[in-house]
């Protein structure tokens, strides 16, 4: 599961153990969940 920071837009791919998720860049706690299917670029036929 990939997360995206709501403040700086940075990606967080590794989650620390314990449940607390913070952005490594700005220490923001509000993150959005990104699905793998959304994160990938899909070429239209
Ligand atoms: Zn951030």
mmCIF file of the protein (N, C-alpha, C, O) and its ligand, coordinates in Angstrom:
data_MODEL
# 
_entry.id   MODEL 
# 
loop_
_entity.id 
_entity.type 
_entity.pdbx_number_of_molecules 
1 polymer     1 
2 non-polymer 1 
# 
_entity_poly.entity_id                      1 
_entity_poly.type                           'polypeptide(L)' 
_entity_poly.nstd_linkage                   no 
_entity_poly.nstd_monomer                   no 
_entity_poly.pdbx_seq_one_letter_code       
;(UNK)(UNK)(UNK)(UNK)(UNK)(UNK)(UNK)(UNK)(UNK)(UNK)(UNK)(UNK)(UNK)(UNK)(UNK)(UNK)
(UNK)(UNK)(UNK)(UNK)(UNK)(UNK)(UNK)(UNK)(UNK)(UNK)(UNK)(UNK)(UNK)(UNK)(UNK)(UNK)
(UNK)(UNK)(UNK)(UNK)(UNK)(UNK)(UNK)(UNK)(UNK)(UNK)(UNK)(UNK)(UNK)
;
_entity_poly.pdbx_seq_one_letter_code_can   XXXXXXXXXXXXXXXXXXXXXXXXXXXXXXXXXXXXXXXXXXXXX 
_entity_poly.pdbx_strand_id                 A 
# 
loop_
_entity_poly_seq.entity_id 
_entity_poly_seq.num 
_entity_poly_seq.mon_id 
_entity_poly_seq.hetero 
1 1  UNK n 
1 2  UNK n 
1 3  UNK n 
1 4  UNK n 
1 5  UNK n 
1 6  UNK n 
1 7  UNK n 
1 8  UNK n 
1 9  UNK n 
1 10 UNK n 
1 11 UNK n 
1 12 UNK n 
1 13 UNK n 
1 14 UNK n 
1 15 UNK n 
1 16 UNK n 
1 17 UNK n 
1 18 UNK n 
1 19 UNK n 
1 20 UNK n 
1 21 UNK n 
1 22 UNK n 
1 23 UNK n 
1 24 UNK n 
1 25 UNK n 
1 26 UNK n 
1 27 UNK n 
1 28 UNK n 
1 29 UNK n 
1 30 UNK n 
1 31 UNK n 
1 32 UNK n 
1 33 UNK n 
1 34 UNK n 
1 35 UNK n 
1 36 UNK n 
1 37 UNK n 
1 38 UNK n 
1 39 UNK n 
1 40 UNK n 
1 41 UNK n 
1 42 UNK n 
1 43 UNK n 
1 44 UNK n 
1 45 UNK n 
# 
loop_
_struct_asym.id 
_struct_asym.entity_id 
A 1 
B 2 
# 
loop_
_chem_comp.id 
_chem_comp.type 
_chem_comp.mon_nstd_flag 
UNK 'L-peptide linking' . 
ZN  non-polymer         . 
# 
_pdbx_entity_nonpoly.entity_id   2 
_pdbx_entity_nonpoly.name        ? 
_pdbx_entity_nonpoly.comp_id     ZN 
# 
_pdbx_nonpoly_scheme.asym_id         B 
_pdbx_nonpoly_scheme.entity_id       2 
_pdbx_nonpoly_scheme.mon_id          ZN 
_pdbx_nonpoly_scheme.ndb_seq_num     1 
_pdbx_nonpoly_scheme.pdb_seq_num     101 
_pdbx_nonpoly_scheme.auth_seq_num    101 
_pdbx_nonpoly_scheme.pdb_mon_id      ZN 
_pdbx_nonpoly_scheme.auth_mon_id     ZN 
_pdbx_nonpoly_scheme.pdb_strand_id   A 
_pdbx_nonpoly_scheme.pdb_ins_code    . 
# 
loop_
_atom_site.group_PDB 
_atom_site.id 
_atom_site.type_symbol 
_atom_site.label_atom_id 
_atom_site.label_alt_id 
_atom_site.label_comp_id 
_atom_site.label_asym_id 
_atom_site.label_entity_id 
_atom_site.label_seq_id 
_atom_site.pdbx_PDB_ins_code 
_atom_site.Cartn_x 
_atom_site.Cartn_y 
_atom_site.Cartn_z 
_atom_site.occupancy 
_atom_site.B_iso_or_equiv 
_atom_site.pdbx_formal_charge 
_atom_site.auth_seq_id 
_atom_site.auth_comp_id 
_atom_site.auth_asym_id 
_atom_site.auth_atom_id 
_atom_site.pdbx_PDB_model_num 
ATOM   1   N  N  . UNK A 1 1  ? 0.846  -1.200 0.000   1.00 0.00 ? 1   UNK A N  1 
ATOM   2   C  CA . UNK A 1 1  ? 0.000  0.000  0.000   1.00 0.00 ? 1   UNK A CA 1 
ATOM   3   C  C  . UNK A 1 1  ? 0.879  1.248  0.000   1.00 0.00 ? 1   UNK A C  1 
ATOM   4   O  O  . UNK A 1 1  ? 1.836  1.346  0.768   1.00 0.00 ? 1   UNK A O  1 
ATOM   5   N  N  . UNK A 1 2  ? 0.554  2.169  -0.843  1.00 0.00 ? 2   UNK A N  1 
ATOM   6   C  CA . UNK A 1 2  ? 1.313  3.408  -0.931  1.00 0.00 ? 2   UNK A CA 1 
ATOM   7   C  C  . UNK A 1 2  ? 0.476  4.566  -0.396  1.00 0.00 ? 2   UNK A C  1 
ATOM   8   O  O  . UNK A 1 2  ? -0.723 4.668  -0.656  1.00 0.00 ? 2   UNK A O  1 
ATOM   9   N  N  . UNK A 1 3  ? 1.145  5.430  0.355   1.00 0.00 ? 3   UNK A N  1 
ATOM   10  C  CA . UNK A 1 3  ? 0.443  6.584  0.908   1.00 0.00 ? 3   UNK A CA 1 
ATOM   11  C  C  . UNK A 1 3  ? 1.005  7.867  0.320   1.00 0.00 ? 3   UNK A C  1 
ATOM   12  O  O  . UNK A 1 3  ? 2.158  7.930  -0.108  1.00 0.00 ? 3   UNK A O  1 
ATOM   13  N  N  . UNK A 1 4  ? 0.156  8.885  0.313   1.00 0.00 ? 4   UNK A N  1 
ATOM   14  C  CA . UNK A 1 4  ? 0.583  10.167 -0.213  1.00 0.00 ? 4   UNK A CA 1 
ATOM   15  C  C  . UNK A 1 4  ? 0.327  11.247 0.821   1.00 0.00 ? 4   UNK A C  1 
ATOM   16  O  O  . UNK A 1 4  ? -0.747 11.313 1.418   1.00 0.00 ? 4   UNK A O  1 
ATOM   17  N  N  . UNK A 1 5  ? 1.313  12.079 1.023   1.00 0.00 ? 5   UNK A N  1 
ATOM   18  C  CA . UNK A 1 5  ? 1.204  13.136 2.014   1.00 0.00 ? 5   UNK A CA 1 
ATOM   19  C  C  . UNK A 1 5  ? 0.218  14.195 1.528   1.00 0.00 ? 5   UNK A C  1 
ATOM   20  O  O  . UNK A 1 5  ? 0.257  14.613 0.371   1.00 0.00 ? 5   UNK A O  1 
ATOM   21  N  N  . UNK A 1 6  ? -0.665 14.623 2.430   1.00 0.00 ? 6   UNK A N  1 
ATOM   22  C  CA . UNK A 1 6  ? -1.675 15.614 2.069   1.00 0.00 ? 6   UNK A CA 1 
ATOM   23  C  C  . UNK A 1 6  ? -1.089 17.018 2.065   1.00 0.00 ? 6   UNK A C  1 
ATOM   24  O  O  . UNK A 1 6  ? -1.707 17.950 1.550   1.00 0.00 ? 6   UNK A O  1 
ATOM   25  N  N  . UNK A 1 7  ? 0.087  17.173 2.630   1.00 0.00 ? 7   UNK A N  1 
ATOM   26  C  CA . UNK A 1 7  ? 0.665  18.516 2.755   1.00 0.00 ? 7   UNK A CA 1 
ATOM   27  C  C  . UNK A 1 7  ? 1.674  18.805 1.646   1.00 0.00 ? 7   UNK A C  1 
ATOM   28  O  O  . UNK A 1 7  ? 1.577  19.816 0.951   1.00 0.00 ? 7   UNK A O  1 
ATOM   29  N  N  . UNK A 1 8  ? 2.642  17.904 1.491   1.00 0.00 ? 8   UNK A N  1 
ATOM   30  C  CA . UNK A 1 8  ? 3.702  18.159 0.516   1.00 0.00 ? 8   UNK A CA 1 
ATOM   31  C  C  . UNK A 1 8  ? 3.575  17.256 -0.699  1.00 0.00 ? 8   UNK A C  1 
ATOM   32  O  O  . UNK A 1 8  ? 4.275  17.455 -1.692  1.00 0.00 ? 8   UNK A O  1 
ATOM   33  N  N  . UNK A 1 9  ? 2.690  16.262 -0.633  1.00 0.00 ? 9   UNK A N  1 
ATOM   34  C  CA . UNK A 1 9  ? 2.466  15.412 -1.789  1.00 0.00 ? 9   UNK A CA 1 
ATOM   35  C  C  . UNK A 1 9  ? 3.504  14.329 -1.962  1.00 0.00 ? 9   UNK A C  1 
ATOM   36  O  O  . UNK A 1 9  ? 3.551  13.669 -3.000  1.00 0.00 ? 9   UNK A O  1 
ATOM   37  N  N  . UNK A 1 10 ? 4.347  14.137 -0.945  1.00 0.00 ? 10  UNK A N  1 
ATOM   38  C  CA . UNK A 1 10 ? 5.381  13.118 -1.040  1.00 0.00 ? 10  UNK A CA 1 
ATOM   39  C  C  . UNK A 1 10 ? 4.801  11.727 -0.883  1.00 0.00 ? 10  UNK A C  1 
ATOM   40  O  O  . UNK A 1 10 ? 3.765  11.536 -0.245  1.00 0.00 ? 10  UNK A O  1 
ATOM   41  N  N  . UNK A 1 11 ? 5.485  10.758 -1.475  1.00 0.00 ? 11  UNK A N  1 
ATOM   42  C  CA . UNK A 1 11 ? 5.013  9.381  -1.379  1.00 0.00 ? 11  UNK A CA 1 
ATOM   43  C  C  . UNK A 1 11 ? 5.662  8.675  -0.203  1.00 0.00 ? 11  UNK A C  1 
ATOM   44  O  O  . UNK A 1 11 ? 6.849  8.844  0.076   1.00 0.00 ? 11  UNK A O  1 
ATOM   45  N  N  . UNK A 1 12 ? 4.845  7.875  0.483   1.00 0.00 ? 12  UNK A N  1 
ATOM   46  C  CA . UNK A 1 12 ? 5.363  7.067  1.585   1.00 0.00 ? 12  UNK A CA 1 
ATOM   47  C  C  . UNK A 1 12 ? 5.056  5.613  1.260   1.00 0.00 ? 12  UNK A C  1 
ATOM   48  O  O  . UNK A 1 12 ? 3.900  5.193  1.305   1.00 0.00 ? 12  UNK A O  1 
ATOM   49  N  N  . UNK A 1 13 ? 6.069  4.862  0.939   1.00 0.00 ? 13  UNK A N  1 
ATOM   50  C  CA . UNK A 1 13 ? 5.855  3.475  0.547   1.00 0.00 ? 13  UNK A CA 1 
ATOM   51  C  C  . UNK A 1 13 ? 6.147  2.514  1.683   1.00 0.00 ? 13  UNK A C  1 
ATOM   52  O  O  . UNK A 1 13 ? 5.680  1.375  1.672   1.00 0.00 ? 13  UNK A O  1 
ATOM   53  N  N  . UNK A 1 14 ? 6.900  2.955  2.645   1.00 0.00 ? 14  UNK A N  1 
ATOM   54  C  CA . UNK A 1 14 ? 7.246  2.095  3.762   1.00 0.00 ? 14  UNK A CA 1 
ATOM   55  C  C  . UNK A 1 14 ? 6.576  2.598  5.034   1.00 0.00 ? 14  UNK A C  1 
ATOM   56  O  O  . UNK A 1 14 ? 6.754  3.748  5.434   1.00 0.00 ? 14  UNK A O  1 
ATOM   57  N  N  . UNK A 1 15 ? 5.810  1.724  5.655   1.00 0.00 ? 15  UNK A N  1 
ATOM   58  C  CA . UNK A 1 15 ? 5.125  2.120  6.876   1.00 0.00 ? 15  UNK A CA 1 
ATOM   59  C  C  . UNK A 1 15 ? 5.878  1.612  8.097   1.00 0.00 ? 15  UNK A C  1 
ATOM   60  O  O  . UNK A 1 15 ? 6.260  0.443  8.151   1.00 0.00 ? 15  UNK A O  1 
ATOM   61  N  N  . UNK A 1 16 ? 6.091  2.473  9.064   1.00 0.00 ? 16  UNK A N  1 
ATOM   62  C  CA . UNK A 1 16 ? 6.777  2.065  10.290  1.00 0.00 ? 16  UNK A CA 1 
ATOM   63  C  C  . UNK A 1 16 ? 5.873  1.198  11.155  1.00 0.00 ? 16  UNK A C  1 
ATOM   64  O  O  . UNK A 1 16 ? 4.649  1.322  11.110  1.00 0.00 ? 16  UNK A O  1 
ATOM   65  N  N  . UNK A 1 17 ? 6.474  0.339  11.924  1.00 0.00 ? 17  UNK A N  1 
ATOM   66  C  CA . UNK A 1 17 ? 5.689  -0.516 12.811  1.00 0.00 ? 17  UNK A CA 1 
ATOM   67  C  C  . UNK A 1 17 ? 5.179  0.282  14.000  1.00 0.00 ? 17  UNK A C  1 
ATOM   68  O  O  . UNK A 1 17 ? 5.887  1.131  14.542  1.00 0.00 ? 17  UNK A O  1 
ATOM   69  N  N  . UNK A 1 18 ? 3.946  0.003  14.400  1.00 0.00 ? 18  UNK A N  1 
ATOM   70  C  CA . UNK A 1 18 ? 3.386  0.707  15.546  1.00 0.00 ? 18  UNK A CA 1 
ATOM   71  C  C  . UNK A 1 18 ? 2.111  1.441  15.198  1.00 0.00 ? 18  UNK A C  1 
ATOM   72  O  O  . UNK A 1 18 ? 1.329  1.770  16.090  1.00 0.00 ? 18  UNK A O  1 
ATOM   73  N  N  . UNK A 1 19 ? 1.880  1.706  13.918  1.00 0.00 ? 19  UNK A N  1 
ATOM   74  C  CA . UNK A 1 19 ? 0.616  2.298  13.514  1.00 0.00 ? 19  UNK A CA 1 
ATOM   75  C  C  . UNK A 1 19 ? 0.704  3.771  13.178  1.00 0.00 ? 19  UNK A C  1 
ATOM   76  O  O  . UNK A 1 19 ? -0.131 4.278  12.428  1.00 0.00 ? 19  UNK A O  1 
ATOM   77  N  N  . UNK A 1 20 ? 1.696  4.476  13.712  1.00 0.00 ? 20  UNK A N  1 
ATOM   78  C  CA . UNK A 1 20 ? 1.797  5.892  13.422  1.00 0.00 ? 20  UNK A CA 1 
ATOM   79  C  C  . UNK A 1 20 ? 2.468  6.104  12.066  1.00 0.00 ? 20  UNK A C  1 
ATOM   80  O  O  . UNK A 1 20 ? 3.576  5.630  11.811  1.00 0.00 ? 20  UNK A O  1 
ATOM   81  N  N  . UNK A 1 21 ? 1.768  6.823  11.222  1.00 0.00 ? 21  UNK A N  1 
ATOM   82  C  CA . UNK A 1 21 ? 2.311  7.087  9.893   1.00 0.00 ? 21  UNK A CA 1 
ATOM   83  C  C  . UNK A 1 21 ? 2.597  8.579  9.769   1.00 0.00 ? 21  UNK A C  1 
ATOM   84  O  O  . UNK A 1 21 ? 1.712  9.414  9.959   1.00 0.00 ? 21  UNK A O  1 
ATOM   85  N  N  . UNK A 1 22 ? 3.825  8.893  9.451   1.00 0.00 ? 22  UNK A N  1 
ATOM   86  C  CA . UNK A 1 22 ? 4.186  10.296 9.250   1.00 0.00 ? 22  UNK A CA 1 
ATOM   87  C  C  . UNK A 1 22 ? 4.976  10.462 7.961   1.00 0.00 ? 22  UNK A C  1 
ATOM   88  O  O  . UNK A 1 22 ? 5.694  9.565  7.518   1.00 0.00 ? 22  UNK A O  1 
ATOM   89  N  N  . UNK A 1 23 ? 4.818  11.618 7.390   1.00 0.00 ? 23  UNK A N  1 
ATOM   90  C  CA . UNK A 1 23 ? 5.604  11.929 6.209   1.00 0.00 ? 23  UNK A CA 1 
ATOM   91  C  C  . UNK A 1 23 ? 7.055  12.157 6.616   1.00 0.00 ? 23  UNK A C  1 
ATOM   92  O  O  . UNK A 1 23 ? 7.321  12.941 7.527   1.00 0.00 ? 23  UNK A O  1 
ATOM   93  N  N  . UNK A 1 24 ? 7.995  11.486 5.959   1.00 0.00 ? 24  UNK A N  1 
ATOM   94  C  CA . UNK A 1 24 ? 9.417  11.636 6.312   1.00 0.00 ? 24  UNK A CA 1 
ATOM   95  C  C  . UNK A 1 24 ? 9.955  13.016 5.971   1.00 0.00 ? 24  UNK A C  1 
ATOM   96  O  O  . UNK A 1 24 ? 10.991 13.428 6.492   1.00 0.00 ? 24  UNK A O  1 
ATOM   97  N  N  . UNK A 1 25 ? 9.263  13.723 5.106   1.00 0.00 ? 25  UNK A N  1 
ATOM   98  C  CA . UNK A 1 25 ? 9.764  15.025 4.674   1.00 0.00 ? 25  UNK A CA 1 
ATOM   99  C  C  . UNK A 1 25 ? 9.287  16.152 5.579   1.00 0.00 ? 25  UNK A C  1 
ATOM   100 O  O  . UNK A 1 25 ? 10.086 16.983 6.011   1.00 0.00 ? 25  UNK A O  1 
ATOM   101 N  N  . UNK A 1 26 ? 7.976  16.186 5.872   1.00 0.00 ? 26  UNK A N  1 
ATOM   102 C  CA . UNK A 1 26 ? 7.425  17.319 6.610   1.00 0.00 ? 26  UNK A CA 1 
ATOM   103 C  C  . UNK A 1 26 ? 6.752  16.874 7.905   1.00 0.00 ? 26  UNK A C  1 
ATOM   104 O  O  . UNK A 1 26 ? 6.190  17.704 8.620   1.00 0.00 ? 26  UNK A O  1 
ATOM   105 N  N  . UNK A 1 27 ? 6.797  15.585 8.217   1.00 0.00 ? 27  UNK A N  1 
ATOM   106 C  CA . UNK A 1 27 ? 6.246  15.047 9.455   1.00 0.00 ? 27  UNK A CA 1 
ATOM   107 C  C  . UNK A 1 27 ? 4.744  15.252 9.565   1.00 0.00 ? 27  UNK A C  1 
ATOM   108 O  O  . UNK A 1 27 ? 4.197  15.322 10.665  1.00 0.00 ? 27  UNK A O  1 
ATOM   109 N  N  . UNK A 1 28 ? 4.090  15.347 8.436   1.00 0.00 ? 28  UNK A N  1 
ATOM   110 C  CA . UNK A 1 28 ? 2.648  15.498 8.439   1.00 0.00 ? 28  UNK A CA 1 
ATOM   111 C  C  . UNK A 1 28 ? 1.979  14.151 8.713   1.00 0.00 ? 28  UNK A C  1 
ATOM   112 O  O  . UNK A 1 28 ? 2.437  13.108 8.246   1.00 0.00 ? 28  UNK A O  1 
ATOM   113 N  N  . UNK A 1 29 ? 0.891  14.195 9.476   1.00 0.00 ? 29  UNK A N  1 
ATOM   114 C  CA . UNK A 1 29 ? 0.229  12.942 9.843   1.00 0.00 ? 29  UNK A CA 1 
ATOM   115 C  C  . UNK A 1 29 ? -0.928 12.598 8.907   1.00 0.00 ? 29  UNK A C  1 
ATOM   116 O  O  . UNK A 1 29 ? -1.419 11.469 8.903   1.00 0.00 ? 29  UNK A O  1 
ATOM   117 N  N  . UNK A 1 30 ? -1.351 13.560 8.129   1.00 0.00 ? 30  UNK A N  1 
ATOM   118 C  CA . UNK A 1 30 ? -2.494 13.331 7.260   1.00 0.00 ? 30  UNK A CA 1 
ATOM   119 C  C  . UNK A 1 30 ? -2.021 12.812 5.915   1.00 0.00 ? 30  UNK A C  1 
ATOM   120 O  O  . UNK A 1 30 ? -1.405 13.526 5.123   1.00 0.00 ? 30  UNK A O  1 
ATOM   121 N  N  . UNK A 1 31 ? -2.332 11.536 5.683   1.00 0.00 ? 31  UNK A N  1 
ATOM   122 C  CA . UNK A 1 31 ? -1.891 10.905 4.446   1.00 0.00 ? 31  UNK A CA 1 
ATOM   123 C  C  . UNK A 1 31 ? -3.071 10.285 3.721   1.00 0.00 ? 31  UNK A C  1 
ATOM   124 O  O  . UNK A 1 31 ? -4.038 9.841  4.339   1.00 0.00 ? 31  UNK A O  1 
ATOM   125 N  N  . UNK A 1 32 ? -2.975 10.262 2.423   1.00 0.00 ? 32  UNK A N  1 
ATOM   126 C  CA . UNK A 1 32 ? -3.990 9.616  1.624   1.00 0.00 ? 32  UNK A CA 1 
ATOM   127 C  C  . UNK A 1 32 ? -3.505 8.245  1.184   1.00 0.00 ? 32  UNK A C  1 
ATOM   128 O  O  . UNK A 1 32 ? -2.321 8.040  0.915   1.00 0.00 ? 32  UNK A O  1 
ATOM   129 N  N  . UNK A 1 33 ? -4.440 7.318  1.118   1.00 0.00 ? 33  UNK A N  1 
ATOM   130 C  CA . UNK A 1 33 ? -4.086 5.990  0.631   1.00 0.00 ? 33  UNK A CA 1 
ATOM   131 C  C  . UNK A 1 33 ? -4.146 5.957  -0.888  1.00 0.00 ? 33  UNK A C  1 
ATOM   132 O  O  . UNK A 1 33 ? -5.080 6.468  -1.507  1.00 0.00 ? 33  UNK A O  1 
ATOM   133 N  N  . UNK A 1 34 ? -3.133 5.349  -1.464  1.00 0.00 ? 34  UNK A N  1 
ATOM   134 C  CA . UNK A 1 34 ? -3.119 5.200  -2.912  1.00 0.00 ? 34  UNK A CA 1 
ATOM   135 C  C  . UNK A 1 34 ? -3.156 3.727  -3.263  1.00 0.00 ? 34  UNK A C  1 
ATOM   136 O  O  . UNK A 1 34 ? -2.378 2.927  -2.743  1.00 0.00 ? 34  UNK A O  1 
ATOM   137 N  N  . UNK A 1 35 ? -4.058 3.388  -4.139  1.00 0.00 ? 35  UNK A N  1 
ATOM   138 C  CA . UNK A 1 35 ? -4.099 2.013  -4.607  1.00 0.00 ? 35  UNK A CA 1 
ATOM   139 C  C  . UNK A 1 35 ? -3.068 1.807  -5.713  1.00 0.00 ? 35  UNK A C  1 
ATOM   140 O  O  . UNK A 1 35 ? -2.711 2.736  -6.437  1.00 0.00 ? 35  UNK A O  1 
ATOM   141 N  N  . UNK A 1 36 ? -2.604 0.580  -5.822  1.00 0.00 ? 36  UNK A N  1 
ATOM   142 C  CA . UNK A 1 36 ? -1.581 0.281  -6.809  1.00 0.00 ? 36  UNK A CA 1 
ATOM   143 C  C  . UNK A 1 36 ? -2.093 0.533  -8.226  1.00 0.00 ? 36  UNK A C  1 
ATOM   144 O  O  . UNK A 1 36 ? -1.350 0.956  -9.112  1.00 0.00 ? 36  UNK A O  1 
ATOM   145 N  N  . UNK A 1 37 ? -3.373 0.263  -8.409  1.00 0.00 ? 37  UNK A N  1 
ATOM   146 C  CA . UNK A 1 37 ? -3.931 0.406  -9.747  1.00 0.00 ? 37  UNK A CA 1 
ATOM   147 C  C  . UNK A 1 37 ? -4.011 1.878  -10.140 1.00 0.00 ? 37  UNK A C  1 
ATOM   148 O  O  . UNK A 1 37 ? -3.937 2.223  -11.319 1.00 0.00 ? 37  UNK A O  1 
ATOM   149 N  N  . UNK A 1 38 ? -4.162 2.739  -9.136  1.00 0.00 ? 38  UNK A N  1 
ATOM   150 C  CA . UNK A 1 38 ? -4.265 4.167  -9.417  1.00 0.00 ? 38  UNK A CA 1 
ATOM   151 C  C  . UNK A 1 38 ? -2.883 4.752  -9.646  1.00 0.00 ? 38  UNK A C  1 
ATOM   152 O  O  . UNK A 1 38 ? -2.699 5.649  -10.469 1.00 0.00 ? 38  UNK A O  1 
ATOM   153 N  N  . UNK A 1 39 ? -1.920 4.231  -8.908  1.00 0.00 ? 39  UNK A N  1 
ATOM   154 C  CA . UNK A 1 39 ? -0.570 4.786  -8.972  1.00 0.00 ? 39  UNK A CA 1 
ATOM   155 C  C  . UNK A 1 39 ? 0.113  4.457  -10.291 1.00 0.00 ? 39  UNK A C  1 
ATOM   156 O  O  . UNK A 1 39 ? 0.979  5.198  -10.756 1.00 0.00 ? 39  UNK A O  1 
ATOM   157 N  N  . UNK A 1 40 ? -0.280 3.353  -10.880 1.00 0.00 ? 40  UNK A N  1 
ATOM   158 C  CA . UNK A 1 40 ? 0.355  2.963  -12.134 1.00 0.00 ? 40  UNK A CA 1 
ATOM   159 C  C  . UNK A 1 40 ? -0.226 3.745  -13.319 1.00 0.00 ? 40  UNK A C  1 
ATOM   160 O  O  . UNK A 1 40 ? -1.396 4.126  -13.335 1.00 0.00 ? 40  UNK A O  1 
ATOM   161 N  N  . UNK A 1 41 ? 0.610  3.956  -14.265 1.00 0.00 ? 41  UNK A N  1 
ATOM   162 C  CA . UNK A 1 41 ? 0.140  4.602  -15.487 1.00 0.00 ? 41  UNK A CA 1 
ATOM   163 C  C  . UNK A 1 41 ? -0.441 3.548  -16.418 1.00 0.00 ? 41  UNK A C  1 
ATOM   164 O  O  . UNK A 1 41 ? 0.221  2.572  -16.770 1.00 0.00 ? 41  UNK A O  1 
ATOM   165 N  N  . UNK A 1 42 ? -1.656 3.760  -16.797 1.00 0.00 ? 42  UNK A N  1 
ATOM   166 C  CA . UNK A 1 42 ? -2.313 2.805  -17.691 1.00 0.00 ? 42  UNK A CA 1 
ATOM   167 C  C  . UNK A 1 42 ? -2.483 3.435  -19.071 1.00 0.00 ? 42  UNK A C  1 
ATOM   168 O  O  . UNK A 1 42 ? -3.094 4.493  -19.225 1.00 0.00 ? 42  UNK A O  1 
ATOM   169 N  N  . UNK A 1 43 ? -1.932 2.763  -20.051 1.00 0.00 ? 43  UNK A N  1 
ATOM   170 C  CA . UNK A 1 43 ? -2.062 3.281  -21.416 1.00 0.00 ? 43  UNK A CA 1 
ATOM   171 C  C  . UNK A 1 43 ? -3.386 2.855  -22.022 1.00 0.00 ? 43  UNK A C  1 
ATOM   172 O  O  . UNK A 1 43 ? -3.772 1.687  -21.980 1.00 0.00 ? 43  UNK A O  1 
ATOM   173 N  N  . UNK A 1 44 ? -4.058 3.825  -22.577 1.00 0.00 ? 44  UNK A N  1 
ATOM   174 C  CA . UNK A 1 44 ? -5.319 3.521  -23.237 1.00 0.00 ? 44  UNK A CA 1 
ATOM   175 C  C  . UNK A 1 44 ? -5.064 2.956  -24.624 1.00 0.00 ? 44  UNK A C  1 
ATOM   176 O  O  . UNK A 1 44 ? -4.132 3.370  -25.314 1.00 0.00 ? 44  UNK A O  1 
ATOM   177 N  N  . UNK A 1 45 ? -5.877 2.032  -25.015 1.00 0.00 ? 45  UNK A N  1 
ATOM   178 C  CA . UNK A 1 45 ? -5.693 1.444  -26.339 1.00 0.00 ? 45  UNK A CA 1 
ATOM   179 C  C  . UNK A 1 45 ? -6.175 2.399  -27.423 1.00 0.00 ? 45  UNK A C  1 
ATOM   180 O  O  . UNK A 1 45 ? -6.099 2.075  -28.608 1.00 0.00 ? 45  UNK A O  1 
HETATM 181 ZN ZN . ZN  B 2 .  ? 4.803  15.623 3.612   1.00 0.00 ? 101 ZN  A ZN 1 
# 
